């Protein structure tokens, strides 16, 4: 199934990672966001972690201020529901907040929310964000129990964790994995949830994944910034916009 209205949200964490490895402001996250917006990206994603090893709180405020000039561009803040992250979301009021579980010592996200996570506490957090107009997406594995849990906590959308699909695609098992994700997307849609996806999607595996039923948004950072090292950031954004629009 083709979904021509899929939105690309460019994750700029890696720009901040490179900056932090040296100190100072270069490369400038604000400039990177401006380039992405000028290239036509409809969304920007950041994941400010507690240790600020890439995106810092100050970056989030800077990007929010910059995007006020481009209200058509959605701002998505990802993170675990720790107090400082929730406070940041309540102050910034982004278009979307994607709640992501964090495992101690992880380099990057490794799984979606455990399905035995207590519903009441998460539902309270979700409700507080929805009251101020923030759309809430829950980062989940592509299994029925996780999708149903996301609906139970009151999420507006799920973000399907796609690293397993990416690894299966590399191993020549992309079609079988895609069917699993399609079933999860169909279930999400049937219970009133929108469908986002992200983690290790790239120009190669998007050729199949962009056909996912009901897919509204993909968040891509590592692959997009890696591609930019060879072709430049503006070209990389345009290449990924073409990929999600089925023009490549």
C-alpha angles and dihedrals in degrees: 000000000000118000108192094181097064111138124218118219111194112217109213098188092113092058088058092045091057092046093049092051089069105021127232123073103295122140089033113221090204092055091048091053090049091053091049092050092047089051089058105258111161096206144032123203130196131177109201106195124202092252092048090225090156120357113039128203088250089056091055091053092045093051092046090053092048093049091054084080090055106042091168090068114087120225116214121190115195127195151110115287097256117147098256092049092049090048090052092051092048090052098043098037096203122193090254140011117202111202111214128181117235126212119206111264097008119150092205137352112303105181145357126262114306108249091229092062106127109262101209098061094046092044090056091053092047091049092051091055095044090053090064093046100262115142110227125215123186119216106228144163116251096259129115095241092056094048091050090048090053089053091048093056091051101252120168093212143004124229106212112221103235106185091099089054091049092051092046090049091053090051094051095255097104096121094056092047091046090057089056091052092045090055091050091049092050091050092049091051092048092056094047101262125134118229127238127163139196150154125089096358111149143168092279103047093038089071087076101025095056086071091066111132115256093000109165105170142011122199112209127175119139097047094041094051092043090053088049090062088070104032105021129259097272092051092045092054091049091048091053092045088055091047095055090044091055093243094127 
